[in-house]
Amino acid sequence: MILNDGYKHCSLKINNTLGLNINTRFLFVAKNRETILKAWRFSKFLKLPFLTLGEASNVLFLEDFNGVIVLNRIKGIKISENHKIWKLHVGAGENWHCFVKKMLTKGIFGLENLAWIPGTVGSVPIQNIGAYGVELKDFCSYVDVMHLRNGSIKRIYSDECNFSYRDSIFKNKYWTDFVIVAVGISLEKKWQPILTYKDLKYLNPISAWDIFNEIFIIRKRKLPDPKIIGNAGSFFKNPIVTQKKATLLLEYFPAMPHYPFINNQIKLAGAWLIEQCNLKNLYVGDSAVYHKQALVLINKGHATPQDILCLAKEIRIRVGRQFDVWLEPEVRFIKSTGECNAIEMIS
Ligand SMILES: Cc1cc2nc3c(=O)[nH]c(=O)nc-3n(C[C@H](O)[C@H](O)[C@H](O)COP(=O)(O)OP(=O)(O)OC[C@H]3O[C@@H](n4cnc5c(N)ncnc54)[C@H](O)[C@@H]3O)c2cc1C
């Protein structure tokens, strides 16, 4: 089999937001479905692992990838409407933030709370991205997945996606042998601002652009820009605990932030737990806890995957010992052979 539109032995340093010095054996940049299928067949032919990526803003490579990576760059935005709703069909390789901004420019509002999140459109349903009081599930109407074995497309409607906090059906049933190729989004024409998040409550919005701009300010204050400081956003999920567990913790730590969650559960603030363990200045090698937001782990320049892994392990152990709450990574861990169990890797 001849490699026409792929690359051999490629560095991924500029293709992962943690900025880790990682290589892949083969890399394809797919602007259409055919290239994805070609890359997948190529991997099967060579009996190598296969991985689809967007902008690698939610992954931790633990070592060089000994297989075929395809970067999804399928573009295209189709807009249709009825008297109540904007219907958007978006190619999986569109940059999410650019898409959100483009819609606002066209007067199509609703996604502004999710602006400035790095990554591609194809990745947003996988962990049901969320920020500032909204989640993707609030707007997603369907996800188109391509079956790699035969190239067929299946449309998964929102109610079948099993969306929950940083989770969806795309992390299990539609994980291996499937690639997301498009996402359908519905937005009400009658725009309603969502200001439930504490830092937005005092905003008196004139337009969706005010929220968009405010969110830029909030994010800039709290999160490092991956172009300057390598990071993958929140490294850990905010832990979800039972009501009983939360009540017990609150007896010992009355100031502990806690928020009601579905099924009578309670969501805790992972960053607060880390701070209470005095881990804000913790570092291993060139990786460190970000001083403005403790859920974020950063690469100060020359961090290795092992630095980040050790740091994450240490945080999980110390928080676990103090609170008996065991943090779980939000970031996906990738070994040379493919994705591995992130919790096991830091336990
Ligand atoms: C500074 C910063 C801020 C962030 N803020 C937020 C935030 O507020 N909220 C939030 O939810 N997340 C946030 N994130 C995390 C991240 O941006 C999102 O998870 C984003 O959706 C990941 O997109 P990506 O294209 O980079 O995915 P990648 O990291 O490339 O991939 C993530 C996973 O999805 C798989 N995948 C990617 N594309 C496809 C596809 N087309 N088909 C099938 N599988 C695929 C990959 O194999 C991988 O397992 C932040 C990250 C950074 C760096």
The ligand as an ORCA input file, in Angstrom:
! r2SCAN-3c Opt
* xyz 0 1
  C      -7.433     26.190     27.345
  C      -8.473     25.111     27.282
  C      -9.747     25.369     27.739
  C     -10.743     24.381     27.692
  N     -11.999     24.686     28.152
  C     -12.959     23.734     28.118
  C     -14.260     24.036     28.612
  O     -14.557     25.129     29.063
  N     -15.194     23.050     28.556
  C     -14.918     21.802     28.040
  O     -15.839     20.965     28.016
  N     -13.689     21.518     27.563
  C     -12.717     22.431     27.585
  N     -11.465     22.139     27.118
  C     -11.173     20.777     26.607
  C     -11.237     20.668     25.067
  O     -11.096     21.906     24.466
  C     -12.548     20.048     24.597
  O     -12.721     18.769     25.161
  C     -12.604     19.915     23.071
  O     -13.903     19.555     22.683
  C     -11.607     18.905     22.532
  O     -11.559     19.072     21.126
  P     -10.376     18.529     20.230
  O     -10.813     18.637     18.821
  O      -9.107     19.171     20.583
  O     -10.367     16.987     20.679
  P      -9.091     16.052     20.768
  O      -8.337     16.376     21.996
  O      -8.376     16.036     19.478
  O      -9.779     14.633     20.971
  C     -10.454     14.337     22.168
  C     -10.968     12.886     22.065
  O     -11.951     12.792     21.050
  C     -11.563     11.888     20.003
  N     -11.959     12.512     18.731
  C     -11.613     13.724     18.261
  N     -12.247     14.004     17.109
  C     -13.023     12.933     16.830
  C     -13.920     12.609     15.775
  N     -14.167     13.433     14.768
  N     -14.542     11.393     15.818
  C     -14.322     10.524     16.827
  N     -13.476     10.789     17.863
  C     -12.821     11.962     17.866
  C     -10.046     11.735     20.164
  O      -9.606     10.466     19.733
  C      -9.856     11.918     21.670
  O     -10.089     10.731     22.365
  C     -10.449     23.103     27.151
  C      -9.152     22.852     26.659
  C      -8.171     23.838     26.724
  C      -6.811     23.554     26.183
*
